[in-house]
């Protein structure tokens, strides 16, 4: 072929070749990305991966009367040298609260770190001379952190806008979420009053928690409850002790009444100058929210003449006041640092609400679908992943250690990695890790989420070794009696820290 013929041949066929090549690249791109992000997802020679436990971890397991198969473990270096460890990593396990890592990371990327929720007051009436002739609508937007202070400020704005009296009803609009019908979860001896069992709601106020405080003031025991909801009645039978030693205890016995109120009998004994407090969840969402609104409004000097009821906000209603939640980046800090189940479930449903379609049925199913799609776009296949409510407070939720580690690897490369990692408890410092590894070399060196159920002990997150290099670590124990097994997980972090020491090199500016 002549030079000219070759040139024409290239000129004619090169574009076609490029198109074919481009198509091949596009079709192989997910696999390529998966290979970059997920080195553990592909077969690796035995020489490059450690598949056994350290003697210290084996010893800790034996001390806790656990079999090695109870532990699923993955440790992967992220920014430095090191041999990954993969042990029992491809079995389906209950992750407990480490499932919050999936929910919060997905929310960061799909909703954005500055995402906010709004709560609003509307009316279908007219305001004249401080009197609102009509109904007052409180429209919920799924805010995970609508606390009493925020609600007070919102109602203060309502008051500042000239409203003093409301002639109509207080109407709660709780239609933001399409709620799933999930099985009851009980991991605390049938005590339904525990705040960690509070379910999500479109109009969640103060995590539906009542704060009871008993105080011995000069030989007289006083009981207070916040917020001061009218449907909570106190019967104080606490005995005041002359001793200044805060011994004994205060007990709370709530009894629901036929009219929907709850009578709380407070008993026990309390030393002079001592106090005791507890948090209980005693009312349904609607009763709690309406009661809190009325209590605050009364304190502000206002009145609501009508009754409490549920209804959607009319399309033509006028906006009176609006409040925004903190940014999502702050919300996930509360969720992960303190393992807040209710807030995590609020966030999970918020994901579903944002991306819901007609085929989903409810917001939990929508959230499950979009999280799977989001992971797939990252090249992460997770056949073991089961998400029921996104908090880990579930017997049904499942994942494998490898899948969780793959997600953490992807998070390390995320634009929001800093916000994500900073939301996790710091070993020996804060959150659910504040008391663990406090006097060891690991203090301050690990950002890890904890997980605890009756049958689960787990950690997952990011931990540094002695050289200052960061690893993704997932360690999940599933056993019928994992009591005291947190020491096994602590030993995993301690052994990870003890990597071969590398020679130090000075930085040159």
Secondary structure, 3 states (H helix, E strand, C coil): CCHHHHHHHHHHHHHHHHHHHHHHHHHHHHHHHHHHHCHHHCCCCHHHEECCCCHHHHHHHHHCCCCHHHEEEEEEECCCCCCEEEECCCCCECCHHHHHHHHHHHHHHHHCCCCCCEEEEEECCEEECCEEECCEEEECCCCCCCCHHHHHHHHHHHHHCCCCEECCCEEEECCCCCCCCCCCCCCCCCCCCCHHHCCCCCCCCHHHCEEEEEEEECCEEEEEEECCCCCEEEEECCEEECCCCCCCCEEEEEEECCCCCEEEEEEEEEECCCEEEEEECCCCHHHHHHHHHHHHHHHCCCEECCCEEECCCCCCCEEEEEEECCCHHHHHHHHHHCCCHHHHHHHHHHHHHHHCCCCCCCHHHHHHHHHHHHHHHCCCCCCCCECCCCCCCCCCCEECHHHHHHHHHHHHCCCCHHHHHHCCCECCCCHHHCCCCCCCCCCCCEEEEEEEECCEEEEEEEEECCCCCEEEEEEEEECCCCCCCHHHHHHHHHHHHCCCCCCCCCCCC
